[in-house]
Amino acid sequence: MSGAERIVEAAYGSPVYGAWRQEAAGDWQAYTHHAFVEQLGAGTLPREIFLHYLTQDYIFLFHFARAWALAVVKSETIAEARFASSIVDGLMNTEMSLHVDICGKAGISEAALLAAAEERENLAYTRFVLDAGMSGDFLDLVAALAPCVMGYGEIGARLAREGAADTPYRQWIDTYAGDDYQGLCASVGELIETSVRGRLGDAPAALPRWASLSKRFRTATRLEIGFWEMGLRGPTIAPDLT
């Protein structure tokens, strides 16, 4: 078993995350093994569908970065604030660049990405995460952010392990299966552990607060499923040419 596989199997070192994932088990399976993901790994996903997804994901990542910036505001320690700010930097200057690069090769400019209209599933998901941070505290925000970060790590590691060597989407898979992203997931796992246990103690699942955090995690997971569904469906909003 590779290092990445061991990290995934151990819930990236976070029993709290592992418990959230287990409580959302059915939805988690539907998210991480969605038809979109399986077609991506097999290389059978239509190119135009993938590019539509990337366009929407580019918009999503902008709002995701805003949510992590909000995590800086909601932080209670310097370590939390520093980590959240490093995620904002990575999203804005690294992960979004992947989308620009792939779309650019397909003739879609960054200006076109910036001008794209948000699909309703994108609006629902991103605003849910932002609302979690605005109306809640740091833990609410972390619970809502975790499915995206950790799920993509698990998906990338699995697809790479299953040997999706010939897929035209290898660049996407390698990004999320790579050491840098897998290390990020491990760091987020550590953040989840320290932030939850630092505020709720060593038995957080025994407290009333646990149910609401687990619900936020599961809701975000369901919205991830909706995002894949949006990807497979294709665009519903005509481009604004005015």
Secondary structure, DSSP 8 states (H G I E B T S, - for coil): --HHHHHHHTGGG-HHHHHHHHHTHHHHHHHHT-HHHHHHHHT-S-HHHHHHHHHHHHHHHHHHHHHHHHHHHH-SSHHHHHHHHHHHHHIIIIIHHHHHHHHHHTT--HHHHHH----HHHHHHHHHHHHHHHHS-HHHHHHHHHHHHHHHHHHHHHHHHTT--S-TTHHHHHHHHSHHHHHHHHHHHHHHHHHHHHHH-S-GGGSTHHHHHHHHHHHHHHHHHHHHHHHHH---S-----
